[in-house]
Amino acid sequence: MPDFAAARALLAAATASHACPAAIVEVGDADGVRWREAFGVLSSDRGARPTTAETIFDLASLTKVIATTTFALQLVERGLLDLDAPIRERLPRWHGDDRAVVTMADLLAHCSGLPAWRPLYRALDGRDAFLRSICAMPLEYAPRTRSVYSDMGFILAGLMLERAA
């Protein structure tokens, strides 16, 4: 069985020095799990519960990067998507002089000008309602002048990828 002492020491040191409050690692192969261990506590709060191997972390942001980017690049490879084409070429609802230059690449790089977050789920149902709302949102900054993590941009990117596929 492989020795994970160096990795174990690194994760223990990271949580002990408060570089991160917690970490969970699982390493495996076709034969099963080779190493699973939890480090640290669930938050930086005093008295926080210890992390266990069963602790679940929200990896939504990681999924966005891994799944969305991979899917976008597969569509580019198949000739179904041009990352540098203006969004308005594929999405007529996306209109206005302030957003004429925005591309799929801008959505993926979080520099489209769209706001970071809006509670669309509270009042809207369905893809079309989300699409209409996002396309009508005022931009918060000129495209490509800032980089602001935007759920709205990734929702729009996902809807566009779905249509391109």
PAVO-292588 format. One line per field, with one value per atom (N, C-alpha, C): residue number from 1; residue in one letter; chain; atom name; y, x, z. Coordinates in Angstrom, 3 decimals, m for minus. Layout:
PAVO-292588
n <- (NUM;...)
res <- (A;...)
chain <- (A;...)
atom <- (CA;...)
north <- (Y;...)
east <- (X;...)
up <- (Z;...)
This chain:
PAVO-292588
n <- (1;1;1;2;2;2;3;3;3;4;4;4;5;5;5;6;6;6;7;7;7;8;8;8;9;9;9;10;10;10;11;11;11;12;12;12;13;13;13;14;14;14;15;15;15;16;16;16;17;17;17;18;18;18;19;19;19;20;20;20;21;21;21;22;22;22;23;23;23;24;24;24;25;25;25;26;26;26;27;27;27;28;28;28;29;29;29;30;30;30;31;31;31;32;32;32;33;33;33;34;34;34;35;35;35;36;36;36;37;37;37;38;38;38;39;39;39;40;40;40;41;41;41;42;42;42;43;43;43;44;44;44;45;45;45;46;46;46;47;47;47;48;48;48;49;49;49;50;50;50;51;51;51;52;52;52;53;53;53;54;54;54;55;55;55;56;56;56;57;57;57;58;58;58;59;59;59;60;60;60;61;61;61;62;62;62;63;63;63;64;64;64;65;65;65;66;66;66;67;67;67;68;68;68;69;69;69;70;70;70;71;71;71;72;72;72;73;73;73;74;74;74;75;75;75;76;76;76;77;77;77;78;78;78;79;79;79;80;80;80;81;81;81;82;82;82;83;83;83;84;84;84;85;85;85;86;86;86;87;87;87;88;88;88;89;89;89;90;90;90;91;91;91;92;92;92;93;93;93;94;94;94;95;95;95;96;96;96;97;97;97;98;98;98;99;99;99;100;100;100;101;101;101;102;102;102;103;103;103;104;104;104;105;105;105;106;106;106;107;107;107;108;108;108;109;109;109;110;110;110;111;111;111;112;112;112;113;113;113;114;114;114;115;115;115;116;116;116;117;117;117;118;118;118;119;119;119;120;120;120;121;121;121;122;122;122;123;123;123;124;124;124;125;125;125;126;126;126;127;127;127;128;128;128;129;129;129;130;130;130;131;131;131;132;132;132;133;133;133;134;134;134;135;135;135;136;136;136;137;137;137;138;138;138;139;139;139;140;140;140;141;141;141;142;142;142;143;143;143;144;144;144;145;145;145;146;146;146;147;147;147;148;148;148;149;149;149;150;150;150;151;151;151;152;152;152;153;153;153;154;154;154;155;155;155;156;156;156;157;157;157;158;158;158;159;159;159;160;160;160;161;161;161;162;162;162;163;163;163;164;164;164;165;165;165)
res <- (M;M;M;P;P;P;D;D;D;F;F;F;A;A;A;A;A;A;A;A;A;R;R;R;A;A;A;L;L;L;L;L;L;A;A;A;A;A;A;A;A;A;T;T;T;A;A;A;S;S;S;H;H;H;A;A;A;C;C;C;P;P;P;A;A;A;A;A;A;I;I;I;V;V;V;E;E;E;V;V;V;G;G;G;D;D;D;A;A;A;D;D;D;G;G;G;V;V;V;R;R;R;W;W;W;R;R;R;E;E;E;A;A;A;F;F;F;G;G;G;V;V;V;L;L;L;S;S;S;S;S;S;D;D;D;R;R;R;G;G;G;A;A;A;R;R;R;P;P;P;T;T;T;T;T;T;A;A;A;E;E;E;T;T;T;I;I;I;F;F;F;D;D;D;L;L;L;A;A;A;S;S;S;L;L;L;T;T;T;K;K;K;V;V;V;I;I;I;A;A;A;T;T;T;T;T;T;T;T;T;F;F;F;A;A;A;L;L;L;Q;Q;Q;L;L;L;V;V;V;E;E;E;R;R;R;G;G;G;L;L;L;L;L;L;D;D;D;L;L;L;D;D;D;A;A;A;P;P;P;I;I;I;R;R;R;E;E;E;R;R;R;L;L;L;P;P;P;R;R;R;W;W;W;H;H;H;G;G;G;D;D;D;D;D;D;R;R;R;A;A;A;V;V;V;V;V;V;T;T;T;M;M;M;A;A;A;D;D;D;L;L;L;L;L;L;A;A;A;H;H;H;C;C;C;S;S;S;G;G;G;L;L;L;P;P;P;A;A;A;W;W;W;R;R;R;P;P;P;L;L;L;Y;Y;Y;R;R;R;A;A;A;L;L;L;D;D;D;G;G;G;R;R;R;D;D;D;A;A;A;F;F;F;L;L;L;R;R;R;S;S;S;I;I;I;C;C;C;A;A;A;M;M;M;P;P;P;L;L;L;E;E;E;Y;Y;Y;A;A;A;P;P;P;R;R;R;T;T;T;R;R;R;S;S;S;V;V;V;Y;Y;Y;S;S;S;D;D;D;M;M;M;G;G;G;F;F;F;I;I;I;L;L;L;A;A;A;G;G;G;L;L;L;M;M;M;L;L;L;E;E;E;R;R;R;A;A;A;A;A;A)
chain <- (A;A;A;A;A;A;A;A;A;A;A;A;A;A;A;A;A;A;A;A;A;A;A;A;A;A;A;A;A;A;A;A;A;A;A;A;A;A;A;A;A;A;A;A;A;A;A;A;A;A;A;A;A;A;A;A;A;A;A;A;A;A;A;A;A;A;A;A;A;A;A;A;A;A;A;A;A;A;A;A;A;A;A;A;A;A;A;A;A;A;A;A;A;A;A;A;A;A;A;A;A;A;A;A;A;A;A;A;A;A;A;A;A;A;A;A;A;A;A;A;A;A;A;A;A;A;A;A;A;A;A;A;A;A;A;A;A;A;A;A;A;A;A;A;A;A;A;A;A;A;A;A;A;A;A;A;A;A;A;A;A;A;A;A;A;A;A;A;A;A;A;A;A;A;A;A;A;A;A;A;A;A;A;A;A;A;A;A;A;A;A;A;A;A;A;A;A;A;A;A;A;A;A;A;A;A;A;A;A;A;A;A;A;A;A;A;A;A;A;A;A;A;A;A;A;A;A;A;A;A;A;A;A;A;A;A;A;A;A;A;A;A;A;A;A;A;A;A;A;A;A;A;A;A;A;A;A;A;A;A;A;A;A;A;A;A;A;A;A;A;A;A;A;A;A;A;A;A;A;A;A;A;A;A;A;A;A;A;A;A;A;A;A;A;A;A;A;A;A;A;A;A;A;A;A;A;A;A;A;A;A;A;A;A;A;A;A;A;A;A;A;A;A;A;A;A;A;A;A;A;A;A;A;A;A;A;A;A;A;A;A;A;A;A;A;A;A;A;A;A;A;A;A;A;A;A;A;A;A;A;A;A;A;A;A;A;A;A;A;A;A;A;A;A;A;A;A;A;A;A;A;A;A;A;A;A;A;A;A;A;A;A;A;A;A;A;A;A;A;A;A;A;A;A;A;A;A;A;A;A;A;A;A;A;A;A;A;A;A;A;A;A;A;A;A;A;A;A;A;A;A;A;A;A;A;A;A;A;A;A;A;A;A;A;A;A;A;A;A;A;A;A;A;A;A;A;A;A;A;A;A;A;A;A;A;A;A;A;A;A;A;A;A;A;A;A;A;A;A;A;A;A;A;A;A;A;A;A;A;A;A;A;A;A;A)
atom <- (N;CA;C;N;CA;C;N;CA;C;N;CA;C;N;CA;C;N;CA;C;N;CA;C;N;CA;C;N;CA;C;N;CA;C;N;CA;C;N;CA;C;N;CA;C;N;CA;C;N;CA;C;N;CA;C;N;CA;C;N;CA;C;N;CA;C;N;CA;C;N;CA;C;N;CA;C;N;CA;C;N;CA;C;N;CA;C;N;CA;C;N;CA;C;N;CA;C;N;CA;C;N;CA;C;N;CA;C;N;CA;C;N;CA;C;N;CA;C;N;CA;C;N;CA;C;N;CA;C;N;CA;C;N;CA;C;N;CA;C;N;CA;C;N;CA;C;N;CA;C;N;CA;C;N;CA;C;N;CA;C;N;CA;C;N;CA;C;N;CA;C;N;CA;C;N;CA;C;N;CA;C;N;CA;C;N;CA;C;N;CA;C;N;CA;C;N;CA;C;N;CA;C;N;CA;C;N;CA;C;N;CA;C;N;CA;C;N;CA;C;N;CA;C;N;CA;C;N;CA;C;N;CA;C;N;CA;C;N;CA;C;N;CA;C;N;CA;C;N;CA;C;N;CA;C;N;CA;C;N;CA;C;N;CA;C;N;CA;C;N;CA;C;N;CA;C;N;CA;C;N;CA;C;N;CA;C;N;CA;C;N;CA;C;N;CA;C;N;CA;C;N;CA;C;N;CA;C;N;CA;C;N;CA;C;N;CA;C;N;CA;C;N;CA;C;N;CA;C;N;CA;C;N;CA;C;N;CA;C;N;CA;C;N;CA;C;N;CA;C;N;CA;C;N;CA;C;N;CA;C;N;CA;C;N;CA;C;N;CA;C;N;CA;C;N;CA;C;N;CA;C;N;CA;C;N;CA;C;N;CA;C;N;CA;C;N;CA;C;N;CA;C;N;CA;C;N;CA;C;N;CA;C;N;CA;C;N;CA;C;N;CA;C;N;CA;C;N;CA;C;N;CA;C;N;CA;C;N;CA;C;N;CA;C;N;CA;C;N;CA;C;N;CA;C;N;CA;C;N;CA;C;N;CA;C;N;CA;C;N;CA;C;N;CA;C;N;CA;C;N;CA;C;N;CA;C;N;CA;C;N;CA;C;N;CA;C;N;CA;C;N;CA;C;N;CA;C;N;CA;C;N;CA;C;N;CA;C;N;CA;C;N;CA;C;N;CA;C;N;CA;C;N;CA;C;N;CA;C;N;CA;C;N;CA;C;N;CA;C;N;CA;C;N;CA;C;N;CA;C;N;CA;C;N;CA;C;N;CA;C;N;CA;C;N;CA;C)
north <- (m1.183;0.000;1.242;2.238;3.449;4.193;4.883;5.681;7.127;7.636;8.997;9.953;9.637;10.420;11.886;12.153;13.543;14.325;13.731;14.392;14.576;13.567;13.650;14.795;14.901;15.980;17.350;17.478;18.744;19.167;18.246;18.573;18.865;18.112;18.374;19.755;20.111;21.421;22.547;22.336;23.368;23.668;22.646;22.880;23.401;22.915;23.388;24.859;25.313;26.709;27.629;27.061;27.815;28.337;27.681;28.006;27.650;26.625;26.250;25.556;25.655;25.016;23.495;22.983;21.549;21.045;19.762;19.085;17.625;17.057;15.626;15.112;13.989;13.402;11.973;11.581;10.186;9.843;8.809;8.347;6.900;6.576;5.209;4.815;3.570;3.054;2.027;1.267;0.302;m0.729;m0.923;m1.908;m1.335;m0.025;0.573;1.723;2.131;3.252;2.833;3.631;3.375;4.237;5.443;6.351;7.304;7.394;8.347;8.898;10.235;10.845;12.265;12.672;14.021;14.781;16.079;16.951;18.201;18.722;20.013;20.001;21.202;21.423;22.109;22.094;22.548;24.049;24.834;26.282;26.864;28.135;28.810;29.221;28.978;29.351;28.507;29.129;28.409;27.313;26.135;25.031;24.336;24.624;23.989;22.479;21.752;20.290;19.813;18.693;18.127;17.629;17.701;17.146;15.631;14.924;13.461;13.052;11.810;11.311;11.362;11.472;11.543;12.983;13.980;15.373;15.666;16.345;16.696;18.174;18.478;19.853;20.215;21.452;21.961;22.253;21.504;21.681;22.313;23.056;23.629;24.485;25.318;26.190;25.382;24.344;23.473;22.751;22.308;21.641;22.582;23.845;24.817;24.842;24.945;25.053;23.771;22.660;21.396;20.975;20.928;20.435;21.442;22.688;23.683;23.953;24.154;24.440;23.253;22.052;20.857;20.719;20.900;20.799;21.875;23.099;24.190;23.843;23.338;23.007;21.845;20.903;19.818;20.381;21.345;21.952;22.765;23.431;24.159;23.175;22.068;21.047;20.504;20.388;19.871;20.958;22.181;23.280;23.813;23.501;23.935;25.217;25.691;26.873;27.650;28.953;29.861;30.714;30.506;31.226;32.738;33.166;34.595;35.302;34.591;35.224;35.970;37.137;37.862;37.018;37.057;36.291;36.634;37.892;38.331;37.603;37.016;36.251;34.978;34.405;33.178;33.430;34.596;34.877;36.277;36.386;37.705;38.511;37.828;38.548;39.343;38.966;39.636;40.831;41.977;43.140;44.380;45.363;46.621;46.957;48.231;48.660;48.294;48.315;48.029;46.585;45.700;44.280;43.680;44.506;44.030;43.178;43.447;42.742;41.494;41.234;40.126;38.788;37.904;36.589;35.473;34.249;33.096;33.078;33.422;33.468;34.443;35.559;36.531;35.939;35.184;34.534;33.556;32.757;31.763;32.400;33.590;34.293;35.275;35.284;36.174;37.641;38.063;39.478;40.054;39.534;39.953;41.236;41.603;42.751;42.361;41.094;40.647;40.656;40.884;40.869;39.491;39.476;38.224;37.283;37.828;36.960;37.731;37.059;37.563;36.371;36.539;35.411;35.067;34.697;34.394;33.257;32.298;31.134;31.496;32.660;33.054;33.420;33.954;34.460;33.831;33.108;32.607;31.085;30.546;29.102;28.857;27.944;27.496;28.240;27.553;28.073;29.374;29.412;30.593;31.837;31.668;32.804;33.287;32.352;32.730;33.439;32.890;33.472;34.903;35.095;36.448;37.411;36.968;37.831;38.207;37.233;37.506;38.422;38.179;39.016;40.455;40.658;42.001;42.710;41.994;42.598;43.670;44.815;45.821;45.284;45.601;45.218;46.110;45.541;46.296;47.012;46.608;47.244;46.942;47.713;47.504;46.161;45.382;44.088;44.196;43.203;43.042;44.108;44.880;45.862;45.349;44.310;43.705;42.213;41.486;40.077;39.861;39.586;39.380;38.036;37.138;35.816;35.984;35.445;35.684;34.401;34.096;32.983;33.263;34.519;34.885;34.584;34.887;34.600;33.108;32.306;30.868;30.225;30.762;30.263;30.525;31.737;32.071;31.188;30.986;30.118;28.703;28.179;26.844;26.745;27.762;27.774;27.839;28.620;28.722;27.425;26.771;25.490;24.436;24.452;23.504;23.702;24.951;25.227;24.852;25.112;24.806;23.309;22.537;21.070;20.484)
east <- (0.847;0.000;0.890;0.565;1.390;1.423;2.503;2.670;2.292;1.312;0.831;1.295;2.409;2.876;3.124;3.734;4.026;2.737;1.782;0.497;m0.261;m0.239;m0.895;m0.303;1.019;1.678;1.313;1.244;0.883;m0.535;m1.495;m2.881;m3.046;m2.358;m2.422;m1.845;m0.741;m0.125;m1.019;m1.664;m2.537;m3.712;m4.313;m5.453;m4.994;m3.871;m3.367;m2.953;m2.445;m1.999;m3.132;m4.322;m5.514;m5.427;m4.618;m4.617;m5.980;m6.609;m7.989;m8.526;m9.811;m10.322;m10.394;m10.594;m10.804;m10.318;m10.086;m9.750;m10.141;m10.573;m10.843;m10.159;m9.510;m8.822;m9.301;m9.415;m9.695;m8.911;m8.130;m7.323;m7.703;m7.910;m8.289;m7.884;m8.132;m7.908;m8.996;m8.830;m9.853;m10.138;m9.196;m9.376;m10.055;m10.275;m10.970;m10.205;m10.668;m10.076;m8.752;m7.719;m6.389;m6.111;m6.715;m6.520;m7.695;m8.307;m9.380;m9.145;m9.093;m8.847;m9.401;m9.882;m10.413;m9.488;m9.379;m8.511;m9.290;m9.036;m9.563;m10.997;m11.580;m12.927;m13.782;m15.098;m16.024;m16.018;m15.492;m15.411;m14.322;m14.080;m13.077;m13.636;m14.915;m15.552;m15.027;m14.910;m14.493;m15.510;m15.040;m15.919;m16.545;m16.060;m16.615;m16.395;m17.340;m17.252;m16.114;m15.510;m14.456;m15.017;m14.208;m14.547;m14.405;m15.286;m15.185;m15.072;m14.768;m14.674;m16.028;m17.103;m18.448;m18.930;m18.137;m18.529;m18.694;m19.781;m20.051;m19.757;m18.979;m18.669;m19.404;m19.815;m20.448;m19.353;m19.345;m18.347;m18.932;m20.039;m20.711;m19.772;m18.995;m18.106;m17.045;m16.553;m15.581;m16.229;m17.466;m18.187;m18.363;m18.664;m18.819;m17.557;m16.435;m15.180;m14.874;m14.981;m14.606;m15.621;m16.895;m17.903;m18.212;m18.456;m18.858;m17.739;m16.544;m15.424;m15.140;m15.161;m14.920;m15.978;m17.241;m18.323;m18.190;m17.864;m17.683;m16.573;m15.467;m14.352;m14.685;m15.502;m15.939;m16.795;m17.659;m18.488;m17.643;m16.613;m15.689;m15.012;m14.530;m13.840;m14.738;m16.031;m16.980;m17.472;m17.020;m17.440;m18.830;m19.357;m20.707;m20.720;m19.539;m19.462;m18.199;m18.346;m17.209;m17.145;m16.138;m16.024;m15.893;m15.400;m15.152;m16.255;m17.291;m18.412;m19.287;m19.770;m20.675;m21.912;m22.320;m23.476;m24.712;m24.857;m26.063;m26.236;m25.159;m25.290;m26.097;m26.047;m26.785;m28.025;m28.093;m29.152;m29.715;m30.725;m31.269;m31.765;m32.154;m32.610;m31.475;m30.259;m29.089;m28.785;m29.326;m29.132;m28.871;m28.310;m27.958;m26.515;m26.260;m24.900;m23.884;m24.298;m23.362;m22.893;m23.628;m23.285;m22.975;m22.837;m22.632;m21.375;m20.344;m19.071;m18.948;m19.899;m19.785;m19.837;m18.903;m18.769;m18.930;m19.006;m19.024;m17.741;m16.622;m15.357;m15.465;m16.160;m16.351;m17.196;m18.222;m19.041;m18.198;m17.399;m16.569;m15.480;m15.020;m13.964;m14.522;m15.833;m16.492;m16.162;m16.131;m15.861;m16.892;m18.111;m19.175;m19.869;m19.729;m20.453;m21.706;m22.121;m23.312;m23.059;m24.116;m23.954;m23.561;m23.011;m22.567;m23.724;m24.817;m25.893;m27.191;m28.257;m29.607;m30.463;m31.426;m32.253;m33.366;m32.996;m33.977;m34.909;m34.389;m35.169;m36.396;m36.385;m37.523;m38.764;m38.566;m39.712;m39.887;m38.887;m38.941;m38.924;m39.574;m39.546;m39.183;m38.294;m37.987;m36.861;m36.270;m35.118;m35.440;m36.596;m36.922;m37.067;m37.664;m37.812;m36.446;m35.561;m34.213;m33.479;m33.592;m32.928;m33.409;m34.720;m35.271;m34.765;m34.773;m34.355;m32.875;m32.029;m30.591;m30.290;m30.935;m30.692;m31.159;m32.116;m32.635;m31.894;m31.045;m30.333;m29.373;m29.378;m28.360;m26.977;m26.005;m24.632;m24.144;m23.337;m22.822;m21.509;m20.855;m19.596;m19.393;m18.555;m18.293;m17.592;m18.032;m17.395;m15.880;m15.212;m13.752;m12.981;m13.652;m12.938;m12.701;m13.420;m13.279;m13.548;m13.228;m13.576;m14.304;m15.604;m16.446;m17.126;m16.883;m17.496;m19.005;m19.572;m20.977;m21.746;m22.646;m23.562;m24.450;m24.854;m25.716;m25.024;m23.738;m22.979;m22.882;m22.701;m22.584;m23.929;m25.002;m26.328;m26.562;m26.250;m26.409;m25.502;m24.273;m23.355;m23.941;m24.466;m25.060;m26.240;m27.089;m28.237;m27.766;m26.739;m26.219;m25.548;m24.821;m24.183;m25.240;m26.284;m27.384;m27.970;m28.171;m28.715;m27.722;m26.435;m25.424;m25.296;m25.510;m25.385;m26.569)
up <- (0.000;0.000;0.000;m0.844;m0.914;0.422;0.656;1.864;1.542;2.225;1.987;3.093;3.733;4.876;4.517;3.391;3.011;2.774;2.080;1.839;3.145;4.004;5.310;6.117;6.146;6.895;6.340;5.026;4.386;4.764;4.688;5.034;6.522;7.360;8.801;9.124;8.487;8.712;8.199;7.051;6.479;7.393;7.956;8.839;10.198;10.695;11.988;11.938;10.789;10.660;10.196;10.031;9.607;8.173;7.342;5.913;5.332;5.875;5.565;6.812;7.066;8.278;8.171;6.947;6.810;5.461;5.430;4.174;4.321;3.228;3.179;1.924;2.056;0.909;0.730;m0.526;m0.841;m2.089;m1.987;m3.104;m3.354;m4.613;m4.919;m6.320;m6.629;m7.967;m8.254;m9.290;m9.687;m8.599;m7.696;m6.631;m5.395;m5.371;m4.228;m3.616;m2.446;m1.733;m1.115;m1.344;m0.784;0.435;0.447;1.589;1.651;2.811;3.066;4.472;4.541;5.851;5.866;7.023;7.219;8.160;7.899;8.695;9.093;10.267;10.666;11.159;11.141;11.649;10.580;10.774;9.743;9.475;10.380;10.146;11.027;10.852;11.681;13.036;13.265;14.533;15.683;16.841;18.044;18.348;18.649;18.983;17.787;16.587;15.388;15.444;14.890;14.880;13.988;14.337;13.496;12.161;11.155;9.852;9.933;9.244;9.181;7.708;7.497;6.118;5.420;6.178;5.599;5.393;5.779;5.604;4.116;3.780;2.394;2.190;1.162;0.803;m0.474;m0.580;m1.789;m2.808;m3.888;m4.930;m6.176;m6.018;m7.184;m8.013;m7.385;m8.146;m8.886;m8.268;m8.919;m10.098;m9.908;m10.986;m12.169;m11.893;m12.982;m13.831;m13.182;m13.914;m14.673;m14.007;m14.639;m15.705;m15.370;m16.309;m17.408;m17.051;m18.048;m19.034;m18.537;m19.424;m20.343;m19.800;m20.609;m21.698;m21.332;m22.307;m23.384;m22.975;m23.949;m24.941;m24.442;m25.329;m26.262;m25.789;m26.679;m27.818;m27.502;m28.543;m29.511;m28.994;m29.874;m30.811;m30.267;m31.069;m32.179;m31.900;m32.895;m33.861;m33.654;m34.522;m34.216;m33.045;m32.671;m31.845;m31.459;m30.606;m30.926;m31.028;m31.200;m29.943;m29.131;m27.864;m28.045;m29.193;m29.421;m30.198;m30.577;m31.288;m30.288;m30.659;m29.760;m29.425;m28.178;m27.721;m28.548;m28.918;m29.644;m30.978;m31.512;m32.761;m32.556;m31.373;m31.070;m30.232;m29.625;m28.664;m28.912;m29.751;m30.100;m28.895;m27.813;m26.609;m25.959;m26.225;m25.652;m26.545;m26.217;m27.084;m26.243;m26.893;m26.252;m26.560;m26.750;m27.094;m26.026;m24.756;m23.670;m23.659;m24.309;m24.268;m25.634;m26.626;m28.000;m28.154;m27.377;m27.542;m26.674;m25.796;m24.846;m25.586;m25.220;m25.846;m24.811;m25.287;m24.384;m23.555;m24.151;m23.405;m22.236;m22.423;m21.337;m20.211;m20.569;m19.537;m18.733;m19.426;m18.746;m17.894;m18.290;m17.546;m16.515;m16.363;m15.386;m15.613;m16.868;m17.164;m18.133;m18.093;m19.010;m18.581;m17.318;m16.785;m16.032;m16.149;m15.426;m13.920;m13.144;m11.685;m11.171;m9.985;m9.375;m9.096;m8.558;m8.088;m8.018;m8.296;m8.101;m7.689;m6.800;m6.332;m7.320;m8.526;m9.569;m9.163;m8.424;m8.032;m7.206;m6.583;m5.736;m6.545;m7.751;m8.505;m9.877;m10.358;m11.729;m11.762;m12.791;m13.027;m14.483;m14.709;m16.056;m16.731;m17.678;m18.413;m19.143;m19.812;m20.595;m19.709;m18.545;m17.628;m17.137;m16.829;m16.402;m17.534;m18.733;m19.892;m20.138;m20.132;m20.332;m19.261;m18.024;m16.919;m17.014;m17.275;m17.356;m18.539;m19.657;m20.840;m20.619;m19.735;m19.468;m18.333;m17.611;m16.479;m16.948;m16.270;m16.589;m16.212;m17.018;m16.682;m15.548;m14.676;m13.534;m13.844;m14.899;m15.314;m16.787;m17.424;m18.852;m19.047;m20.044;m20.290;m20.420;m19.844;m19.880;m19.100;m18.261;m17.444;m16.030;m15.645;m14.324;m14.451;m13.414;m13.346;m12.024;m12.119;m10.948;m11.089;m10.150;m10.200;m10.338;m11.399;m11.710;m11.928;m10.990;m11.208;m12.412;m12.583;m13.708;m15.034;m15.120;m16.329;m16.595;m15.534;m15.744;m16.040;m15.492;m15.862;m17.341;m17.790;m19.205;m20.071;m19.647;m20.391;m20.505;m19.416;m19.438;m20.387;m20.379;m21.292;m22.754;m23.000;m24.359;m24.805;m23.901;m24.234;m24.538;m23.760;m23.988;m25.381;m25.775;m27.107;m28.203;m27.975;m28.991;m29.223;m28.169;m28.272;m28.986)
